[in-house]
Amino acid sequence: MEKRVLGRTGRPVSVIGLGTWQLGADWGDVREEDALAVLEASVEAGVTLFDTADVYGDGRSERLIGRFRKERPDAEVFVATKFGRRVEQLPEHYHLANFRAWADRSRANLGVDRLDLVQLHCPPTPVHSSDEVFDALDTLVAEERIAAYGVSVETCAEALTAIARPGVASVQIILNAFRLKPLEQVLPAAEAAGVAILARVPLASGLLSGRYSEQTVFAPDDHRTYNRHGEAFDQGETFSGVDFATGVEAAREFAALAPEGATSAQTALRWIIQQPGVTTVIPGARNVAQARANAAAAALAPLPGATLDAVRELYDRRIRPQVHERW
């Protein structure tokens, strides 16, 4: 699989990674043996980056990755984790003592002495402008608790603030065919600064797979049931903030744009990785078949200009009014 350098880390990673939120919680139950099989299938397919967080299943996702790495020491895997969401979301909680404790917990969960990459996990907006916060992260690097740090953001404004920080290696942001705003300023700024872009929620919580109808029902413990209006966390994390019925209709139109031999989901992933400035995209997978299919999207031919234009027209017509100015 094609690899690209992960910003200021200098480390090459696969253009399609694996998001592991679903292996921890909030997407229905995933058995441990199934989770490990997804990790194995991803690596076999060429994936070299796993994205996780200390809050996914209260550490379950990290521990599963740690177990996998212990059992497969030969596997080339870069692990990007996140911290900061296990406490009340107040700027005063983002300080060195907490960072040390959070990093040490993740190190234990993952079974490593030094974390490859720690990302602030969608912190309150003022955190991105705090010198103290980034001085503390620099301290973690100096102490060799972490090798590098980045931020995961909700808004383009937060991303631009983070990109301006000289120590930030990466920015993780929602980017998909239903969330185009990052193309305007964020991706060009990141590319100019040498900051990696990790594109998350690439399938708009599954909408862009084309598998859902207006009658689809999700499990009660699935965030696509309980967070449609931002009841638990930022609404933009669920269906990219798009109303479900609108998203289902738009996804049907998107599916018609898939080239012969490619699924709607693979087309959505191919669209992302050919955007200038994107380093890697991190779709989730609940089973081996999904993991393999996601990875196979890297081998698709680039989408032609007519398809790119059609995606833009679909976004402008159906999606833009709901999401563009919010994030």
SEKOL-771578 format. One record per atom (N, C-alpha, C): y, z, x. Coordinates in steps of 0.2 Angstrom, whole numbers, plus 5000, padded with zeros to 4 digits. Layout:
SEKOL-771578
YZX;...
END
This chain:
SEKOL-771578
499450005004;500050005000;500650005004;501149975002;501849965006;502050045007;502350055012;502750115014;503450105015;503850155014;504550165015;504750225018;505250225022;505450295026;505750335021;505550395020;505850445016;506450475019;506950435018;507650455020;507650495027;508050545027;508150585034;507550615036;507050615033;506450645036;506150605041;506250535041;505950495045;505250475044;504950505039;504250495037;504050445032;503650395034;503450345029;503050375024;503150345018;502750365012;502650305008;502050315003;501950254999;502450244994;502550184992;503050164987;502850194980;502250204979;502050234973;501750304975;501950354973;501750424974;501350454968;501250514968;500950544962;501350604960;501650604954;501950664951;501350714948;501450774949;500850824948;501050874943;501650864939;501850914934;501250924929;500950864927;500350864922;499750904924;499650914931;499150954933;499251024933;499851044932;499951114931;500051144924;500451104920;500551124913;501051074909;501151094903;501651054899;501450984897;500850964898;500550894896;499950904893;499750964890;499050974887;498650994893;498051014891;497551044896;497250994901;497251004907;496950964912;496451014916;495850994916;495351044919;495451034927;495251084931;495351084938;494951024941;494351014939;493950964942;494250894941;494550884935;494850824933;495550814937;495850874938;496450864943;496350844950;495750874953;495550864959;495350784960;495050764955;494850694955;495450644955;495950664951;496550624951;496850624958;496850674961;497150684968;496750634973;496050644972;495650604976;495750524975;495750504969;495850434967;496450404969;496950444969;497650424971;497650414979;497350454982;497350444990;496950384991;496350374988;495950314989;496350254988;496750254983;497150194981;497750184985;497850224990;498450214995;499050264994;499050304989;499550354988;499550404994;500150414997;500250465002;500750515001;501050514995;501550574993;501350604986;501350664986;501250704980;501850744979;502150744973;502750784971;502450844966;502650904968;502450954964;503051004963;502951064961;503451114960;503151184959;503451234961;503151304961;503051324953;503451294949;503451314942;502951274938;502651224941;502151184937;501451234936;501351254930;500851304929;500851364933;501551384935;501651444939;501251444945;501251384948;500951374955;500251344955;500051334949;499351294948;499351234952;499851194950;499851124953;499851124961;500251174964;500351184971;499651204974;499351254970;498651274973;498151224973;498151184968;497651124967;497751074973;498351064975;498551014980;498351054987;498451114987;498251154993;497451154994;497151154989;496351154989;496151084991;496451034988;496250964990;496350954997;496950975000;497150965007;496650995011;496451055009;495951095013;495251055013;495051035008;494450995007;494450925010;495050895010;495150835013;495650835019;495450865024;495950865030;496150805033;495750755032;495850685034;496350645030;496450665024;496950635020;497650635022;497950575022;498650575024;499150585018;499350655018;499750665012;500350705014;500950685011;501550715012;501750745005;501850815005;501950854999;502650874998;502950844993;503650864991;503650914985;503850974987;503851024981;504551044979;504551084975;505251104972;505251184971;505851214971;505951284969;506551294966;506651354962;507251374959;507251384951;506651364948;506651364941;506251424938;506051464943;505651524941;506051584939;506751574940;507251624938;507751604933;508151644930;508651624926;509151574929;509351524926;509751474929;510451494930;510551534935;511251554937;511351544944;511951514946;512151494953;512051554958;512151614956;512051674960;511351684962;510851654959;510151664961;509951614967;510451574969;510251524974;510551544981;510151594984;510351624990;509751624995;509951645001;509451645007;508851685005;508951745003;508351795002;507851764997;508151734991;507651704986;507351644989;507751604993;507451544996;506851555000;506951615004;506351635009;505751645005;505851695000;505351714995;504951654992;505351614989;505151554986;504751504990;505051494996;504651455001;504051485003;504051545004;503451585007;502851575001;503051584995;502551574990;502251504990;502651454990;502451384990;502051374996;502251405002;501751395008;501051425007;501051485004;500451515002;500051474997;500351444992;500051404987;499751344990;500151314995;499851244997;499451255004;499451325006;499051335012;499351305019;499951305019;500251275025;500751325028;500951315035;501451355038;502151325037;502151265036;502851235035;502851175029;503251185025;503251135019;503551075021;503251015019;503550945021;504250935018;504350955012;504950945009;505050995003;505651025003;505751074997;506351044994;506351034987;506951004983;507151064979;507851074978;508051114973;507951084966;507651124962;507351104956;507851094950;508251044950;508751034945;509151104944;509451124949;509851184948;510551174944;510851234942;511451224939;511951184943;512351144940;512851094943;513251124949;513551184948;513951214954;513551224960;512851234960;512451244966;512551184971;512651124968;512651064972;513251064977;513751104975;514451104978;514451164983;513951204983;514051274987;513851264994;514251274999;514151275006;513551325008;513651385004;513151435006;512451415004;512351384999;511651354997;511351315002;511751265005;511551215010;511451245017;511851295018;511751335024;511151375024;510951405018;510351435018;509751385019;509751325016;509251285017;509151265024;509751255028;509751235035;509351295039;509451355036;509151415039;508451405039;508151385033;507451385032;507151325036;507551275038;507351225042;507251255049;507851295051;507851325058;507251375059;507051405054;506551455054;505851425053;505851355053;505251315052;504751335046;505151365041;504751375034;504751305031;505251265032;505251195029;505451145034;505151085033;505351025038;505950995036;506150985029;506650955026;506850975019;507450965017;507550975010;507950925006;507850925000;508250874995;508450914989;508650874984;508750904978;508450854972;508250894967;508050854961;508650864956;508950814953;509550824949;509450794942;509850814937;509850784930;510350734930;510950734933;511450684932;511650644938;511950584937;512150544942;512750584946;513150614943;513650654946;513350704951;512850744949;512550784954;512250754960;511950694958;511650654964;512150634969;512750614967;513250584971;513450644976;513550704973;513750764976;513250784982;512650774980;512050794985;512050744990;512150684989;512050624994;512550634999;513150664997;513650675002;513550735007;513050775006;512850825010;512450805016;512650815022;512350785028;511650805029;511450865027;510750885028;510250865022;510450835017;510050815012;509650755013;508950765013;508550705015;508350665009;508350695003;508150654997;508450674991;508450634986;508750644979;508250624974;507950664970;507550644965;507950644958;507850584955;508250574949;507850534944;507950544937;507650504932;507850434933;507350384934;507550314934;506950274931;507150234926;506650194923;506950144919;506650094915;506950044912;507350064906;507250134904;507650164899;508150214901;508250204908;508750254911;509050214917;509550174916;509850124921;510450144925;510750204922;511350224925;511350234933;510850264936;510750274943;510850204947;510750144944;510850084948;511550074949;512050104946;512750084946;513050114953;512950174954;513250214960;512750244964;512250284961;511850324965;511350294970;511050234968;510650204973;511050174978;511550134977;511950114983;512150164987;512450224985;512650274989;512050304993;511550314990;510950344994;510750294999;510750224998;510450185003;510950185009;511650185007;512150185013;512150245017;511950305014;511850365018;511250375021;510750335020;510050355022;509650405019;509850415013;509550465008;508950435004;508450465004;507850435000;507950454993;507750404988;507750414981;507050414979;506850474976;506250484972;506350474965;506050424962;506150404955;505650444950;505850484946;505450524942;505450504935;505050524931;504950504923;504950424923;504550394927;504650324927;504350284921;503950324917;503750284911;504050324905;504650354906;504950384900;504450434896;504150474900;503650524897;503050484893;502850424895;502350384893;502550334888;503250334886;503450284881;503350214884;503450204890;503450134893;502750114895;502250154893;501550134893;501350084888;501750094882;501650054876;501050074872;500850134873;500250164870;500450204863;501050214862;501250264857;501450224851;501350254845;501650224839;502050284836;502450264830;502850314827;502450374824;501750364824;501350414821;500950454826;501050444833;500750484838;500950554838;500450594838;500550674838;500350694845;500750734848;500550764855;500350844854;500050864859;499750934858;500350984858;500251044854;500851094854;501051114861;500651114866;500851144872;501151084877;501251024874;501450964877;502250964876;502650954882;503350954881;503650904876;503150844875;503350794871;503350814864;503050874862;503150904856;503650954855;503751004860;504151054860;504851054863;504950994866;505650984870;506050924868;505850894862;506150834861;506950834860;507150894858;507950904858;508150954863;507850964868;508051004874;507951084872;507451094868;507351164866;507151214872;506851184877;506551224883;506851204889;507051144890;507451124897;507851064895;508151034900;508550974899;508150924894;508550894889;508250844885;508050784888;508450764893;508250704897;507650704900;507250754901;506650754904;506050734900;506250734893;505750714888;505950644885;505550594886;505650534884;506350504886;506550524892;507150514895;507750524891;507650564886;508250584881;508250534876;507850484875;507850434870;507450464864;507750454858;507450474852;506750434851;506250474849;505550444850;505450384846;505750384840;505650324836;505950264839;506550274841;506950214845;506550194851;506250244855;505950234861;505250194860;504950204854;504350174853;504450094851;504950084847;505150014846;505349974852;505750014856;506049974862;505449964867;504950014867;504350004871;503949944869;503949924863;503549874861;503849804863;504549804863;504849744866;504749744874;504749804877;504649804884;503949774886;503449794882;502749774884;502749704883;503149664879;503049594879;503349564885;503649594890;503949574896;503449574902;502849604901;502349614906;502049544908;502049534915;501749474917;500949474915;500649414915;499949414914;499549454919;499149494916;498649534920;498949604922;499549614920;499849684921;499949714915;499849784915;500049824909;500749834908;500949864903;501649884902;501849934907;501449984908;501550044913;501650014920;501249964922;501249934929;501849894929;502049864924;502749824924;503349874925;503249934922;503849974922;503850004929;503350014932;503350044939;503549994944;503349924943;503549874948;504249864947;504549864941;505249864940;505649914944;505449974945;505750024948;505750014956;505149994959;505049994966;505449934969;505649884964;506049834967;506749844967;506949904964;507649914964;507949934971;508449904974;508649924980;508849994981;508650024986;508750094987;508250144985;507750124981;507150164979;506750174985;506450234986;506050244991;505350244988;505250294983;504550294980;504650314973;504150304969;504150314962;503550364961;503650414956;503150464956;502850474949;502450424946;502150434940;501650484940;501550514934;500950564933;500350524931;499750564932;499150534929;498750594927;498450584921;497950644919;497250624920;497050564922;496350544924;496350494929;495750484932;495650434937;495850364936;495750344930;495950274928;496650264928;497050314926;497750314926;498050314933;497750354937;497950354944;497850284948;497250254947;497150194950;497550134947;497650134941;498150084938;498850094940;499050154941;499750164943;499850134950;499350154955;499450134962;499350054962;498950024958;498949954958;499549914956;500049954953;500649914952;501049894958;500949934964;501249914970;501049844973;500449814970;500249754973;500449694968;500849714963;501049654958;501649614962;501649554960;502249514963;502849544960;503449534963;504049554961;504249524954;504549554950;504749534943;505249474944;505249424940;505749374941;506349394938;506949354940;507549374938;507649374930;507249324927;507349324919;507049384916;506549414919;506249484917;506749534918;507049534924;507549594925;508149584920;508349524919;508849514914;508649544907;508049524905;507849544899;507749624898;507649654904;507549734904;508249754903;508749724906;509449754905;509749734898;509549684895;509749664888;509449714883;508849734884;508449774880;508849844880;508949864887;509249934888;509949934884;510349884885;511049884883;511049884875;510549854872;510549844865;510249904861;509749934864;509349984861;509450054864;509550064870;509450124873;510150154876;510550114878;511250134881;511650184877;511750174871;512150214867;511850294867;511250304868;510950364867;510950404874;510950374879;510850404886;511350394891;511650334891;512050314897;512650364899;512950394894;513550434896;513350504897;512750524895;512550594895;512250614902;511950564906;511650584912;511850544918;
END
